[in-house]
Amino acid sequence: MAEEAKQRETEAKAEAKMNQGKTKGMGMGYPRQGILRGLCGFLAIFLMLAGVTALVVWLVYRPQKPEFAVMAAAIYNLNISAPLFVSTTIQFTVVTRNPNKRVSIYYDRLSAFVSYRNQAITPPTALPPLYHDKHSTVALSPILGSNGAMMPVSLEVANGLAVDEAYGMVSLRLVLLGRLRWKAGAIRTAHYGVYIKCDVLLGLKKGFVGQASLLGSPACFVDI
């Protein structure tokens, strides 16, 4: 009987210790769950506020594309020589407008060339960096194809230029390539590639030198 009593007492003590351990474990789990829930709630609120802030900034400062137009062109040289080379010197007056009232534009690594029937007839010419203030207009007058650069062309291009000069109208394309950044207050974006093409129709006869008649010049196409 004494041994049975001792055994029961030992089992009771062991069971009490086990229950005490479970109670402590449960007591430690509840605070951890509360902390995790609080962190998740804080993170959700933070992300929601960040998203709302980004949306408001985008709605207020969302930039519009700059606008380009060719206003004038001057021809100083246009020669076609065998075997199928073109040498030309052309100056374009280009007006660009920044329609954004809150965003300015930085142009980096800007270059320009002239093409005829999708083939370049002047080598690319690097233009100086350009800062375009918000809601402003800037004029550019690059001279392209100077220093007597000879550009190899196809037979189609050589014959087409000769025919167009004889007819008195030449269709050319001014292409500008580069990278730009938007600036709104203290915020500056990353660089974006910019491609601008301006199709112009010039009144031009063979041997003509000087200010050419601008017969057609729609708004330039701008891709960013």
C-alpha positions as YAML, in Angstrom:
chain: A
units: angstrom
residues:
- id: 1
  name: MET
  ca: [0.00, 0.00, 0.00]
- id: 2
  name: ALA
  ca: [2.82, 2.35, 0.91]
- id: 3
  name: GLU
  ca: [4.54, 1.64, -2.39]
- id: 4
  name: GLU
  ca: [1.34, 2.28, -4.35]
- id: 5
  name: ALA
  ca: [0.85, 5.56, -2.52]
- id: 6
  name: LYS
  ca: [4.39, 6.66, -3.32]
- id: 7
  name: GLN
  ca: [3.92, 5.71, -6.98]
- id: 8
  name: ARG
  ca: [0.70, 7.68, -7.19]
- id: 9
  name: GLU
  ca: [2.36, 10.66, -5.52]
- id: 10
  name: THR
  ca: [5.25, 10.48, -8.03]
- id: 11
  name: GLU
  ca: [2.84, 10.31, -11.02]
- id: 12
  name: ALA
  ca: [0.86, 13.24, -9.64]
- id: 13
  name: LYS
  ca: [3.99, 15.36, -9.31]
- id: 14
  name: ALA
  ca: [5.08, 14.48, -12.89]
- id: 15
  name: GLU
  ca: [1.64, 15.36, -14.25]
- id: 16
  name: ALA
  ca: [1.67, 18.66, -12.35]
- id: 17
  name: LYS
  ca: [5.05, 19.56, -13.85]
- id: 18
  name: MET
  ca: [3.81, 18.74, -17.35]
- id: 19
  name: ASN
  ca: [0.70, 20.92, -16.89]
- id: 20
  name: GLN
  ca: [2.85, 23.75, -15.53]
- id: 21
  name: GLY
  ca: [5.11, 23.57, -18.62]
- id: 22
  name: LYS
  ca: [2.13, 23.69, -21.00]
- id: 23
  name: THR
  ca: [0.71, 26.69, -19.17]
- id: 24
  name: LYS
  ca: [4.01, 28.57, -19.46]
- id: 25
  name: GLY
  ca: [4.29, 27.73, -23.16]
- id: 26
  name: MET
  ca: [0.79, 29.00, -23.81]
- id: 27
  name: GLY
  ca: [1.51, 32.16, -21.89]
- id: 28
  name: MET
  ca: [4.61, 32.89, -24.00]
- id: 29
  name: GLY
  ca: [2.83, 32.23, -27.32]
- id: 30
  name: TYR
  ca: [0.14, 34.88, -26.95]
- id: 31
  name: PRO
  ca: [2.54, 37.90, -26.74]
- id: 32
  name: ARG
  ca: [4.46, 36.68, -29.78]
- id: 33
  name: GLN
  ca: [1.30, 36.38, -31.83]
- id: 34
  name: GLY
  ca: [0.28, 39.87, -30.74]
- id: 35
  name: ILE
  ca: [3.65, 41.33, -31.79]
- id: 36
  name: LEU
  ca: [3.49, 39.63, -35.20]
- id: 37
  name: ARG
  ca: [-0.04, 40.89, -35.78]
- id: 38
  name: GLY
  ca: [1.03, 44.41, -34.85]
- id: 39
  name: LEU
  ca: [4.00, 44.32, -37.24]
- id: 40
  name: CYS
  ca: [1.82, 43.00, -40.07]
- id: 41
  name: GLY
  ca: [-0.74, 45.74, -39.46]
- id: 42
  name: PHE
  ca: [1.96, 48.44, -39.39]
- id: 43
  name: LEU
  ca: [3.49, 47.12, -42.61]
- id: 44
  name: ALA
  ca: [0.11, 47.05, -44.35]
- id: 45
  name: ILE
  ca: [-0.65, 50.65, -43.30]
- id: 46
  name: PHE
  ca: [2.83, 51.80, -44.39]
- id: 47
  name: LEU
  ca: [2.48, 50.21, -47.83]
- id: 48
  name: MET
  ca: [-0.98, 51.67, -48.27]
- id: 49
  name: LEU
  ca: [0.23, 55.19, -47.38]
- id: 50
  name: ALA
  ca: [3.26, 54.83, -49.67]
- id: 51
  name: GLY
  ca: [1.00, 53.77, -52.54]
- id: 52
  name: VAL
  ca: [-1.38, 56.67, -51.98]
- id: 53
  name: THR
  ca: [1.55, 59.12, -51.82]
- id: 54
  name: ALA
  ca: [3.06, 57.75, -55.05]
- id: 55
  name: LEU
  ca: [-0.33, 58.00, -56.80]
- id: 56
  name: VAL
  ca: [-0.81, 61.62, -55.68]
- id: 57
  name: VAL
  ca: [2.72, 62.57, -56.83]
- id: 58
  name: TRP
  ca: [2.14, 60.89, -60.20]
- id: 59
  name: LEU
  ca: [-1.21, 62.64, -60.70]
- id: 60
  name: VAL
  ca: [0.29, 66.04, -59.83]
- id: 61
  name: TYR
  ca: [3.64, 65.75, -61.61]
- id: 62
  name: ARG
  ca: [3.02, 63.24, -64.40]
- id: 63
  name: PRO
  ca: [5.13, 64.57, -67.29]
- id: 64
  name: GLN
  ca: [3.89, 65.17, -70.80]
- id: 65
  name: LYS
  ca: [6.06, 64.59, -73.85]
- id: 66
  name: PRO
  ca: [7.97, 67.60, -75.20]
- id: 67
  name: GLU
  ca: [6.84, 68.97, -78.55]
- id: 68
  name: PHE
  ca: [9.16, 69.59, -81.52]
- id: 69
  name: ALA
  ca: [8.65, 71.42, -84.83]
- id: 70
  name: VAL
  ca: [10.95, 72.47, -87.67]
- id: 71
  name: MET
  ca: [10.55, 76.18, -88.40]
- id: 72
  name: ALA
  ca: [13.23, 76.74, -91.06]
- id: 73
  name: ALA
  ca: [15.98, 75.05, -93.07]
- id: 74
  name: ALA
  ca: [19.03, 76.31, -94.93]
- id: 75
  name: ILE
  ca: [21.02, 74.37, -97.54]
- id: 76
  name: TYR
  ca: [24.73, 75.15, -97.90]
- id: 77
  name: ASN
  ca: [25.75, 72.14, -99.94]
- id: 78
  name: LEU
  ca: [24.15, 69.09, -101.56]
- id: 79
  name: ASN
  ca: [26.26, 67.08, -103.98]
- id: 80
  name: ILE
  ca: [25.91, 63.57, -105.38]
- id: 81
  name: SER
  ca: [29.13, 62.03, -106.66]
- id: 82
  name: ALA
  ca: [30.20, 58.69, -108.07]
- id: 83
  name: PRO
  ca: [30.47, 56.03, -106.85]
- id: 84
  name: LEU
  ca: [27.25, 56.79, -104.98]
- id: 85
  name: PHE
  ca: [28.27, 59.25, -102.28]
- id: 86
  name: VAL
  ca: [26.33, 62.23, -100.93]
- id: 87
  name: SER
  ca: [27.89, 65.30, -99.38]
- id: 88
  name: THR
  ca: [25.57, 67.84, -97.77]
- id: 89
  name: THR
  ca: [25.53, 70.63, -95.22]
- id: 90
  name: ILE
  ca: [22.12, 71.57, -93.80]
- id: 91
  name: GLN
  ca: [21.01, 73.76, -90.95]
- id: 92
  name: PHE
  ca: [17.63, 73.25, -89.31]
- id: 93
  name: THR
  ca: [15.90, 75.61, -86.92]
- id: 94
  name: VAL
  ca: [13.93, 73.48, -84.47]
- id: 95
  name: VAL
  ca: [11.61, 74.80, -81.79]
- id: 96
  name: THR
  ca: [10.86, 72.55, -78.83]
- id: 97
  name: ARG
  ca: [8.19, 73.26, -76.24]
- id: 98
  name: ASN
  ca: [7.91, 71.84, -72.73]
- id: 99
  name: PRO
  ca: [4.16, 71.70, -71.99]
- id: 100
  name: ASN
  ca: [4.67, 70.73, -68.33]
- id: 101
  name: LYS
  ca: [3.91, 73.42, -65.75]
- id: 102
  name: ARG
  ca: [5.64, 71.62, -62.87]
- id: 103
  name: VAL
  ca: [8.27, 69.46, -64.58]
- id: 104
  name: SER
  ca: [11.51, 70.51, -66.29]
- id: 105
  name: ILE
  ca: [13.57, 68.37, -68.69]
- id: 106
  name: TYR
  ca: [17.28, 67.61, -68.96]
- id: 107
  name: TYR
  ca: [18.51, 66.29, -72.34]
- id: 108
  name: ASP
  ca: [21.74, 64.28, -72.24]
- id: 109
  name: ARG
  ca: [23.79, 62.84, -75.10]
- id: 110
  name: LEU
  ca: [21.63, 64.45, -77.76]
- id: 111
  name: SER
  ca: [22.65, 63.91, -81.40]
- id: 112
  name: ALA
  ca: [21.09, 64.62, -84.80]
- id: 113
  name: PHE
  ca: [21.37, 63.50, -88.42]
- id: 114
  name: VAL
  ca: [19.45, 63.88, -91.69]
- id: 115
  name: SER
  ca: [18.03, 60.98, -93.68]
- id: 116
  name: TYR
  ca: [16.46, 60.58, -97.10]
- id: 117
  name: ARG
  ca: [14.26, 57.57, -97.84]
- id: 118
  name: ASN
  ca: [15.27, 56.05, -94.49]
- id: 119
  name: GLN
  ca: [18.99, 56.28, -95.24]
- id: 120
  name: ALA
  ca: [21.33, 58.71, -93.46]
- id: 121
  name: ILE
  ca: [22.90, 61.37, -95.70]
- id: 122
  name: THR
  ca: [24.78, 63.12, -92.86]
- id: 123
  name: PRO
  ca: [26.81, 61.57, -90.04]
- id: 124
  name: PRO
  ca: [25.43, 61.94, -86.48]
- id: 125
  name: THR
  ca: [26.33, 65.29, -84.94]
- id: 126
  name: ALA
  ca: [26.59, 65.58, -81.15]
- id: 127
  name: LEU
  ca: [24.59, 68.47, -79.69]
- id: 128
  name: PRO
  ca: [25.35, 70.15, -76.36]
- id: 129
  name: PRO
  ca: [23.32, 69.11, -73.29]
- id: 130
  name: LEU
  ca: [20.05, 70.99, -73.09]
- id: 131
  name: TYR
  ca: [18.07, 72.11, -70.05]
- id: 132
  name: HIS
  ca: [14.41, 72.76, -70.78]
- id: 133
  name: ASP
  ca: [12.69, 74.71, -68.02]
- id: 134
  name: LYS
  ca: [9.08, 73.98, -67.16]
- id: 135
  name: HIS
  ca: [6.45, 75.45, -69.50]
- id: 136
  name: SER
  ca: [9.03, 77.08, -71.78]
- id: 137
  name: THR
  ca: [10.12, 77.10, -75.44]
- id: 138
  name: VAL
  ca: [13.67, 76.62, -76.72]
- id: 139
  name: ALA
  ca: [15.07, 77.02, -80.26]
- id: 140
  name: LEU
  ca: [17.88, 74.86, -81.69]
- id: 141
  name: SER
  ca: [19.81, 75.51, -84.92]
- id: 142
  name: PRO
  ca: [22.22, 72.62, -85.49]
- id: 143
  name: ILE
  ca: [24.39, 72.53, -88.62]
- id: 144
  name: LEU
  ca: [24.57, 68.96, -89.88]
- id: 145
  name: GLY
  ca: [26.94, 67.32, -92.35]
- id: 146
  name: SER
  ca: [29.66, 69.97, -92.22]
- id: 147
  name: ASN
  ca: [33.38, 69.45, -93.02]
- id: 148
  name: GLY
  ca: [32.57, 67.86, -96.36]
- id: 149
  name: ALA
  ca: [31.61, 64.47, -94.94]
- id: 150
  name: MET
  ca: [30.87, 61.93, -97.68]
- id: 151
  name: MET
  ca: [28.11, 59.42, -96.91]
- id: 152
  name: PRO
  ca: [27.77, 56.22, -98.98]
- id: 153
  name: VAL
  ca: [24.22, 55.77, -100.28]
- id: 154
  name: SER
  ca: [22.26, 53.30, -102.36]
- id: 155
  name: LEU
  ca: [21.47, 53.77, -106.04]
- id: 156
  name: GLU
  ca: [17.83, 54.40, -105.09]
- id: 157
  name: VAL
  ca: [18.80, 57.29, -102.82]
- id: 158
  name: ALA
  ca: [21.19, 58.84, -105.36]
- id: 159
  name: ASN
  ca: [18.65, 58.64, -108.18]
- id: 160
  name: GLY
  ca: [15.82, 59.82, -105.93]
- id: 161
  name: LEU
  ca: [17.71, 62.92, -104.83]
- id: 162
  name: ALA
  ca: [18.60, 63.76, -108.42]
- id: 163
  name: VAL
  ca: [14.98, 63.42, -109.56]
- id: 164
  name: ASP
  ca: [13.61, 65.42, -106.61]
- id: 165
  name: GLU
  ca: [16.11, 68.24, -107.17]
- id: 166
  name: ALA
  ca: [15.13, 68.41, -110.81]
- id: 167
  name: TYR
  ca: [11.46, 68.55, -109.79]
- id: 168
  name: GLY
  ca: [12.19, 71.25, -107.18]
- id: 169
  name: MET
  ca: [10.95, 69.45, -104.03]
- id: 170
  name: VAL
  ca: [12.98, 67.26, -101.67]
- id: 171
  name: SER
  ca: [11.53, 65.38, -98.71]
- id: 172
  name: LEU
  ca: [14.02, 65.00, -95.84]
- id: 173
  name: ARG
  ca: [13.83, 63.69, -92.29]
- id: 174
  name: LEU
  ca: [15.60, 65.24, -89.31]
- id: 175
  name: VAL
  ca: [16.27, 62.67, -86.57]
- id: 176
  name: LEU
  ca: [17.27, 63.49, -83.00]
- id: 177
  name: LEU
  ca: [18.35, 60.80, -80.55]
- id: 178
  name: GLY
  ca: [19.36, 61.04, -76.92]
- id: 179
  name: ARG
  ca: [18.39, 60.55, -73.32]
- id: 180
  name: LEU
  ca: [16.36, 62.75, -71.03]
- id: 181
  name: ARG
  ca: [15.49, 63.09, -67.35]
- id: 182
  name: TRP
  ca: [12.44, 64.68, -65.76]
- id: 183
  name: LYS
  ca: [12.84, 67.01, -62.76]
- id: 184
  name: ALA
  ca: [9.99, 68.02, -60.44]
- id: 185
  name: GLY
  ca: [11.14, 69.98, -57.44]
- id: 186
  name: ALA
  ca: [13.82, 67.90, -55.70]
- id: 187
  name: ILE
  ca: [12.75, 64.72, -57.54]
- id: 188
  name: ARG
  ca: [14.75, 63.56, -60.57]
- id: 189
  name: THR
  ca: [13.84, 60.50, -62.59]
- id: 190
  name: ALA
  ca: [16.14, 57.97, -64.19]
- id: 191
  name: HIS
  ca: [17.24, 58.41, -67.81]
- id: 192
  name: TYR
  ca: [14.78, 57.67, -70.61]
- id: 193
  name: GLY
  ca: [15.68, 57.20, -74.26]
- id: 194
  name: VAL
  ca: [14.13, 59.76, -76.60]
- id: 195
  name: TYR
  ca: [13.62, 59.44, -80.38]
- id: 196
  name: ILE
  ca: [12.40, 62.41, -82.43]
- id: 197
  name: LYS
  ca: [11.74, 62.45, -86.17]
- id: 198
  name: CYS
  ca: [10.73, 65.50, -88.16]
- id: 199
  name: ASP
  ca: [9.62, 65.05, -91.78]
- id: 200
  name: VAL
  ca: [10.00, 68.19, -93.88]
- id: 201
  name: LEU
  ca: [9.35, 69.02, -97.52]
- id: 202
  name: LEU
  ca: [11.75, 71.61, -98.95]
- id: 203
  name: GLY
  ca: [11.55, 73.66, -102.12]
- id: 204
  name: LEU
  ca: [15.00, 72.89, -103.50]
- id: 205
  name: LYS
  ca: [16.59, 73.02, -106.96]
- id: 206
  name: LYS
  ca: [19.97, 71.58, -107.93]
- id: 207
  name: GLY
  ca: [22.77, 73.99, -107.05]
- id: 208
  name: PHE
  ca: [20.59, 76.07, -104.71]
- id: 209
  name: VAL
  ca: [22.33, 77.55, -101.65]
- id: 210
  name: GLY
  ca: [20.63, 79.47, -98.85]
- id: 211
  name: GLN
  ca: [17.33, 79.53, -96.98]
- id: 212
  name: ALA
  ca: [15.08, 76.86, -98.46]
- id: 213
  name: SER
  ca: [11.33, 77.19, -98.76]
- id: 214
  name: LEU
  ca: [9.53, 75.07, -96.18]
- id: 215
  name: LEU
  ca: [6.66, 73.54, -98.16]
- id: 216
  name: GLY
  ca: [5.53, 71.14, -95.44]
- id: 217
  name: SER
  ca: [6.51, 70.53, -91.83]
- id: 218
  name: PRO
  ca: [4.01, 68.71, -89.60]
- id: 219
  name: ALA
  ca: [4.65, 68.34, -85.89]
- id: 220
  name: CYS
  ca: [7.54, 66.02, -85.14]
- id: 221
  name: PHE
  ca: [6.96, 62.53, -83.81]
- id: 222
  name: VAL
  ca: [8.34, 62.07, -80.28]
- id: 223
  name: ASP
  ca: [8.84, 58.67, -78.68]
- id: 224
  name: ILE
  ca: [10.10, 58.21, -75.10]
...
